[in-house]
Each structure stands twice: as C-alpha cells, then as structure tokens.
Amino acid sequence: MGLCVYLLRHGETEFSKTGGFCGALDPELTAEGTAMAAAFAQRYQSMAWQAVYVSPMKRTIATAHYLCDALGLQMEIRDGLKEIQYGEWEGKTAETVKADYPDDYMAWLTEPAWNPPTGGESSVQIASRAALVMAEIEEKYTTGNVLVVSHKATIRIILCSLLGIDLGRYRDRIALPVASVSVVKFDRYGPLLVKHGDRSHLPAELDARPGT
C-alpha cells in the first residue's frame, strides 16, 4: 500500500456562492458549508488517517474540524496551503476587476502561471509554496492516508504540478466543486489521480448546490 493524499476543498462560503475573488479574505463557512464539513467527517472518519494538513484560513480549519475532533487528530497548519492571494482584486467581482484592471485581468486570464492578479500571486508562486508541503508529506509518510484541506485554486495547482499539467491551464483543465475531494496515490510510478472532484459524501440537497 502506498501513500494516498486526499485533497479536500473547504465547504461553502458566501464567496464560493457568488464567485467573487476571495483569497486572503477570511470568511466563515455558511450553514450549508458547515453541514458539508460534517458530512465529509461522517463518511470518512472510519478510515485510518496518518495526518491532516490544513490551510490556516477560517474556512479550511472549520472544514477539517469535524474529522479531527472525531478522530482526536491535531491539525498540521501550513501557510503553503493558503489560497491564491488576489491582491487588489480581493472582494471584487470579475466584472469589476475587468473594468478597473483590464490589462492585468487579460494577462492573468491568458497566462496565470506568470501573470498574477494586481498585487497578488502567480500560479508558479503558489505551486512553489504548496510543493514544500507536499514534499514534507511524501517524506514523512510513505504509506497510509493523509488529508490536505485547502482551496480551489491551490488544489488545482497542486494537481497540475503532480500530474504534469501546465500551471497556466489550471482553470481550463481542472474543475473543483466546493467541498469536493480528489485523491492522489503515490506509488513506484509516481502520483496517480484515482479520484477527482468527488462529492458523493454530501447529501443530495448539498450536492445539488453549485459550488463554484
């Protein structure tokens, strides 16, 4: 048995409902987001977990809380798992950003690997900090299950890095619904994606929510 890393996107927030730019902002989970976190814990608490690595944001800590409490596991908080920093775009809609920062917005849409949001982070920068966390996990745990609770862009960029997908295409190639889990198994041939964007742990009424 090799190492399996479960990459869980946090539960619903007001920003994940509306689609506004939210990276450094620190919203709480909605009531539905809290229910999503509880549903994940209920489904997965029977598994044996080696560790739980968590972004230090409120929404990710709240998502990991239920599983960690059920199992008596301490969260491993890592800054490298934070969401993309949107800089001057934080809290704004895409329409507002397009109007106020047209050149930067078009450059980011075209090639986000090297062109960050105004005052924010590029995909390459996110990949570099997240890679340190993934390397720590791979070094510490050669077998078993490790949960990583992070964010939409960050998880998609981690998946691109592991699977050899161009970092500039993370939005074009990988969908990631809110509260979904993706699983990467590490074996002799390297990382293998065995599950992606799964929300089967959610009850029907929560799975039906859009989860942008």
N, C-alpha and C positions, 0 to 999 in steps of 0.2 A: 504493500500500500504506500503510495506516495503522498506528498503534501497536497491538500486541496484548500485553496483560498476562496472564500465566499465573499463577494463584493456586493454589499448592500447599500443601495441609495436610501437616504433618510426618508421618513414619512412626509406627508403633505404639509406644506406651509402656505400662507396666503400668497407668497410669490410664486410657488410652483403651480398654484391655481391660475394666476393671472399672467404668468410668463414674463414679469418684469425682471430686470437684471439684479441678481442677488448673490453676491459672493462674500464680501466682507461684512455685509449686513447680517444681523444675528437674530432672525425671527424665531419665535416659538413654533412648535407644531400646532396645527389646527386640531380640533377634537377628532376629526377623521384621521389625521396623521398619527395621533396618539393611538387610536384603535388599530392602525396599520402596524405600528411597532409592537403592540401587544399580540396581534395575530401572528407576526413573524416569530415571536418568542414562543408562543404556544405550539406552533408547528415544529420548531427546530430545537426546543430545549431537551428533547430526548436523545439528541446526538452528543457524542463526545467532542468537546472543544478544547483545543490547546490554549488558545488565547483570543482576545477580542481587541483589535486595534481601531481607534476611533479618532476622527477629526475633533478638535476642541470646540466646535461650534455647538450652540444650544440644541439645534435641530438634530444633530448626529448623536450627541450624548443622550438626548431623550429617546432616540430610536434604539440605541444599544441598551438602555437602562433595564428594560423588561427582561431580556435574555440574561444579562449579567446578574441581576438580582435573583432570578430563578435558579441560576447555577452557582451563585456565590463567587463569580469571577470578577476580578478587578479590571477595569478598562485600561488599556495602554493608549494614552493620549499622545498623538503625534501631529505636530504642525504641518508636516509634509502631506497630510491628507485633507487639508483645508480646500475649500472651493477656489476656483479661479478668482483672482482679485480684479474686479471690473473698474477700479479707479473712479474716474469722474462719471462713469455710467451707472454707478450703484443707485438702485432705487428707481431708475428711469425705465420707461418703456422703449421698445425697439424703435417705434415711430419718432419719439423724442430724440433719441440718440442719432437716428438717421438725419434728422433735421439740423441738430446742433453740432454734430461732428461728422459731416458727410464723408470726408476723405479718410479719416481714421476708421470709420464704420465699414466703408467699402474695402479698405485694405484688410481689415480683420475678417470680413466675410470671405475674401478671396484667398488669403493665406494666413490663418491664425497661428500657424506654427511660429512665425517670426514677427508678426504684427499684433501687438497687444491692444486691448481696449485703451483708450486715452488714460495714461497714468496707471495702467493695470499690468497684468501678466500675460505672457505669450504661452502657447502650448508647450514650447520647449522648456520654459522655466518651470511649469507645473510638472512636466514629465521628470525633470531633474530632481525636484524635491520629493516627489512621490516615489521615485526609484530607490531612494535611500531607505524608505520604509519597507518597500518590497524586498530589498536586499537583506534587511535585518530579519524579516520573517523567514526568508529562504535559508539564512544562515542558522537561525535558532531552531527551526522546525523542519526536519526532513520528511516527517510523516504526520498524519493526522489532519485535523480541520482547524483552520484559522479564519475568523470573521474579520472583515475590514468594513467599517461603516463610514461612508464618505458621501460624496456629492456627484451630481450629474456629470459635469464636465470633467472633474478629476477622475472618476471611474472610467469614463470613456477614453480618456487619455492614457490611463494605466493599461487598459485593454489594448489600445493601439500599440503601446510600447512592447507589451508582452507578445503580441501576435504579429508584429512586423508590418503594421498598417501605418501609412504616412500620417504623422501627427497633425498635419494641416487638414486632414479629412475626418477628424473625429466626429464632427457634427453630421457629415454626409454619409458616413458608413455605419454608425452605431447609434441605435435608439436606446433609450434607457428610461422607462417609466418610473415615476415616483414609487418608492417602497419596493422596487424590484431587486432581485438577487441574480447575480451572474457567478458562475463557478469556473475556476481555472485549476486544472490539475497539473502538477509538476512531476514529470517522470523522466526516464532516460532520454527521451526525445525532446525535452523542453516543455514549455507551457502549452497546454491543450484546453481550449474552451469547450466545456462539456455541458454548460447550461448558460442561457443568456436571457436577461430581462424577464425572469420568471416571477409571476405574482400569484401563483396557484395557492400560496399560503393565505391569501386575502379572501374574506367572504365576498360573495357576488356583488353586494352593494358597494363595497370599496374597490373591488377590481374594476368596476364599471366607471369609476372616476377617471378623468382624462390623464392626469399625472404627467403634465408637461415637464 
